[in-house]
Amino acid sequence: MQQASTQRWAHVGDQALAWRLRRHCSVTPRQLAGLYAAMCLLSLSIAVGFWALGMPLVLAFAGLELLAVGAALLVHARHALDGETVHLQGGRLIVERECAGRCERLEFGAAQVRIAPPASERGLIELSAAGRRIAIGRHVRPSQRPALASDLRKALWAGGLH
């Protein structure tokens, strides 16, 4: 795989190329849990102060607010590690997609893979072979998807597969 240095998106491994297409997250789920715990502590301590002053509804509304924020953060955290990985190794193109902890894996013979660039401005890259299809590039900016499709196509051709 001497052509790997020309690949913009690929990570070079032992006789393999890998494209890791991940969501950009500035906060990990663990950090998010710590921030939420700190927010709960602060909010509930203020609400308990108001409860002690004879205003019990403040505590009830603070609890409801924290439950709603916690539910939203839980949904966000479930998708924080979503992404797609495409491996080109040994004549096989392997696509792994993770969404909310659920993994999907498709394996294609690299010689038969067709790569269709996005059909529209916000469309995804479509990989197909042997009657199976998968759309990739959800976590790549739409303006960069054509370049990624080109990168994948060049990697297949460089391997003498087309």
Beta strands, then each sheet from edge to edge (+ up, - down):
strand 1: 11-13
strand 2: 16-22
strand 3: 83-89
strand 4: 92-99
strand 5: 102-109
strand 6: 114-116
strand 7: 125-129
strand 8: 132-136
sheet 1: 1+ 2- 3+ 4- 5+
sheet 2: 6+ 7- 8+
end
